[in-house]
């Protein structure tokens, strides 16, 4: 059984976002908790801009840095971005 297209999109977005955040806060990707807030992970506003640019470039979608504050976890932001792409 395969995952739905929406699930694949969210999973891909979450993986990309997790990797970008982990790289920015110098944390192994496997140790990143997708439910931890970006602030708890040590991501500051400059880091948020860097993460947003990396994700936008890799996935070729718009990711305004402000979204990292409006949706402050990898899980929440991934769900939001996937919903935007599905619309």
VMD Tcl script that draws the C-alpha trace (Angstrom):
set ca {
  {0.00 0.00 0.00}
  {1.33 3.43 -0.89}
  {0.88 6.66 0.99}
  {-1.46 9.25 -0.44}
  {0.01 12.09 -2.47}
  {-0.69 14.53 0.37}
  {1.10 12.31 2.88}
  {4.10 11.99 0.59}
  {4.25 15.75 0.19}
  {4.07 16.34 3.95}
  {6.67 13.68 4.59}
  {9.03 15.14 2.02}
  {8.53 18.63 3.41}
  {9.05 17.42 6.98}
  {12.25 15.59 6.04}
  {13.64 18.62 4.23}
  {12.68 20.97 7.04}
  {14.09 18.66 9.72}
  {17.40 18.40 7.89}
  {17.63 22.18 7.42}
  {16.84 22.90 11.07}
  {19.21 20.20 12.32}
  {22.01 21.59 10.17}
  {21.36 25.14 11.37}
  {21.37 24.25 15.08}
  {24.22 21.73 14.68}
  {22.18 18.74 15.79}
  {22.17 15.26 14.24}
  {19.04 14.93 12.09}
  {18.03 11.75 13.93}
  {17.96 13.60 17.28}
  {15.64 16.38 16.15}
  {12.22 16.23 17.81}
  {9.61 17.39 15.24}
  {7.35 18.52 18.07}
  {9.98 20.71 19.78}
  {9.65 24.41 19.08}
  {12.28 26.05 16.94}
  {13.13 28.22 19.97}
  {13.66 25.11 22.13}
  {15.98 23.77 19.43}
  {18.02 26.98 19.57}
  {16.91 28.48 16.26}
  {17.03 32.29 16.27}
  {15.58 34.74 13.74}
  {18.68 34.69 11.52}
  {18.61 30.90 11.58}
  {14.93 30.95 10.67}
  {15.73 33.00 7.56}
  {18.48 30.54 6.61}
  {16.21 27.53 7.11}
  {13.39 29.14 5.13}
  {15.74 29.87 2.22}
  {17.16 26.32 2.22}
  {13.74 24.69 2.27}
  {12.39 27.05 -0.39}
  {15.35 26.37 -2.67}
  {15.27 22.60 -2.23}
  {11.51 22.17 -2.57}
  {10.99 25.08 -4.98}
  {8.16 26.57 -2.94}
  {7.71 29.88 -1.15}
  {8.64 29.70 2.53}
  {8.54 33.12 4.19}
  {10.70 33.06 7.34}
  {7.76 34.42 9.36}
  {6.08 31.02 8.98}
  {8.68 29.55 11.33}
  {7.26 31.79 14.04}
  {3.60 31.26 13.10}
  {4.05 27.47 12.94}
  {6.86 26.99 15.49}
  {7.60 23.27 15.13}
  {8.79 21.09 12.27}
  {5.55 19.14 12.46}
  {3.26 22.21 12.44}
  {5.12 23.97 9.64}
  {5.30 20.81 7.53}
  {1.54 20.32 7.83}
  {0.90 23.94 6.92}
  {3.19 23.87 3.88}
  {1.69 20.57 2.70}
  {-1.81 22.01 3.01}
  {-0.76 25.06 0.99}
  {0.68 22.83 -1.75}
  {-2.47 20.68 -1.84}
  {-4.69 23.74 -2.29}
}
mol new
graphics top color blue
foreach p $ca { graphics top sphere $p radius 0.5 }
foreach p [lrange $ca 0 end-1] q [lrange $ca 1 end] { graphics top cylinder $p $q radius 0.2 }
display resetview
